[in-house]
Structures are given as structure tokens and as C-alpha cells.
Amino acid sequence: MLGGGHGALATAADLGSRGFEVSLALRNRPRFERLFATRRVVMSGVLEAKAELAEVTADHAAAVRGADLVLVPLPAYAQEGMAEAIAGAVRPGQVVCLMPGTFGAYVVGQRLPGVAVAEMATLPYGARQRGEAEVGTALRAHHLPTGVYPARETEPALRVIRAAYPQAEPVEDALSAALLNSNGALHAPLMVLNAGPISRGPYDIHVEGTTPLVRRVIEETDGERMALREALGYAGPHWPLADYYADRDWFYGPGAYSSVQSRSVWREQIGFDHRYIVEDVAMGLVLWSSLGRALRVPTPLTDALIDLTSGITGTDYRKGGRSLERLGLAGLTRAELREELA
């Protein structure tokens, strides 16, 4: 397991408590000094678990050697660097799974030839770190749509992933999974439309910041994501955020929104350098925008949110983000793009 924070702790605690032999590699040793010393991690909230890990290390290459499954609960902007770090250690036949991917399966797969690289549409947990070896959880995934690059490796890769996550559900390919990750439509409006209170101190964008008008922008932006899926010929369900807010069955099961309201772990000091921006906008919305241009699907709210966040931060996310142009996929037809992922 290769991680850097909340998701890594939750994943390690869950799988370790279920009897898996877990080697956890972390980038920031001082942040997790107690975990390095004891190899014990505790999870509370929706999931209660205690686990003793087989290994906690700062050597990511060593952690992946011989592993049947390499889980990567890291932000999308760290994926390329991580792929380079493990390139000499991972071998054909191993499965690498990004949690989530934001089309990282294609990016990482280009750097790890012969390795099946999967990506989930969401992290299996809604979690926040509570200490050097503790994590709190408010959500647990009931559905984990998962795409694989190359897509022809979907069946064998899903067999391995389902040993750890039976709720993993195959989708057509890595881009299908990427376009089921609705975090860009969720987090960018919550950040932009709550910029004032966010700048004043600790704030819970998922509770205090989720007003009816903000939800309207979220759901309209999410509609653009689903329009892209339809234009590419991907089958439903498209997992709309409207279902989450209506407490219908969604990634985290029925009642997820109500659970967040009562069990939120997200009251925190956040800034516009948070992964809600540098991942979900630069890696997510920029991809949607480039697909919209290529497919001639209008994405006005997606484009506006990229421009607003770029203006707030002074960073040109279109220039440095994860677009078709930067991935070398610009100019392909819909059929050619799907074939490239097969």
C-alpha cells in the first residue's frame, strides 16, 4: 500500500484488521512517527478497526515487491512520481489499483508496461486522520466502479481486487471509471462558493457549506460529467450526485448524505492549495473540459470553475492540468480513444 495520509490509514486499518498482510509505505515519516514505531493503526467512526501491519516503511519500491495487489490511495498529482519510484520493483502480473484514479490508470500504465493498472471511481472510505496512527471515518463504500488499463485485463485484475474489496464493480475502461469520479463537480463549487468562510478559519464545507443553491451548481456541473459519459458511449449507471444528496443508493450506499451530516469528519482548516483544487480541478475538471472540446459537448460550468479557481490561486490549471493534449490523446475520435484504452 502506497499512501500519504487519510486514505492510506483507513485502507491499512481496514485490510489489516481483516487478516491481510499489509506493507504500508508512507512519504512523510515525521507525520506518522508513532505508526512507524508500533506498526499499529486504529480506525473509528462508521468503521471500527485495529490492525497491526506487517511493515511500515518509507521505501515504496520495497513495499511493492512480491505483492499480489498494490493499492495507491494517493492524490492524482502524485501518481506520476509514484510510478517512477516503483517502476523497477513492480513486475508484470501484479495489479496496481489507484483509489481513485482521475484517469491515472492510463498515466501510470504508460510508465509500468505489462502491469494491469486499475482505478476506482472513489476512495472506499470517507476518512480524516485523527493522529499519527489514528483515522476517523464517516463513510464506507458499497459500490466501487473500477476500470482497468488496458481494458483487456479487466477480468483478471478485478479478481485480485475483489479479494480485498468485494464491492468492486467492473466498468468499460479507465476513462469510464475516471468519469464516474464526481469529485470535481462536488468539491470545486463547495470551495468557490464558500470562499469567504473558508478563508476565516475551520469550516465544514460538507455540512455548513452545502446549501440548496450550492447543491444546484454541484448537480448542474455533475450533469456535464454525465453528458461526457453518454457522448463516449459509456453505459449507466452514471452515479449522479443528485442520488447522493437524495439519500438514494450511491457509492456509499443509501443514506450517505445524512450520514455525512451527522458523522462528518471534515470540519477543518482548508485553503485553495487543498487537493479539492489541485487534484479535483487540475486533474479532474481540466480533463472534462478537454473532453468537452473534443466531443463538442458543452461544459460551461466546468469551464467557469476552472477559470474561477485559477483566478483565485493565480495558477493556470489548464496549462498544467490533466488534459487530452498533455496526455497525447488530442485529435483522436471517440472510437480511436476507446481503442487506445482497450
Salt bridges, closest charged atoms under 4 A:
ASP14 OD1 - ARG18 NE 3.08
GLU33 OE2 - ARG29 NE 3.63
GLU52 OE2 - ARG39 NH2 3.58
GLU52 OE1 - ARG40 NE 3.65
GLU80 OE1 - ARG111 NH2 3.04
GLU134 OE2 - ARG34 NH1 3.58
GLU155 OE2 - ARG159 NH1 3.59
GLU169 OE2 - HIS143 ND1 2.71
ASP173 OD2 - ARG338 NE 3.22
GLU208 OE2 - ARG267 NH1 2.34
GLU219 OE2 - ARG215 NE 3.90
ASP222 OD1 - ARG225 NE 2.65
GLU230 OE2 - HIS238 NE2 3.95
ASP243 OD1 - ARG248 NE 2.73
ASP249 OD2 - HIS143 NE2 2.91
GLU268 OE1 - ARG128 NE 3.06
GLU279 OE1 - ARG275 NE 2.82
ASP280 OD2 - HIS187 ND1 2.62
ASP303 OD1 - ARG318 NH2 3.69
ASP307 OD1 - ARG318 NE 3.42
GLU325 OE1 - ARG293 NH2 3.60
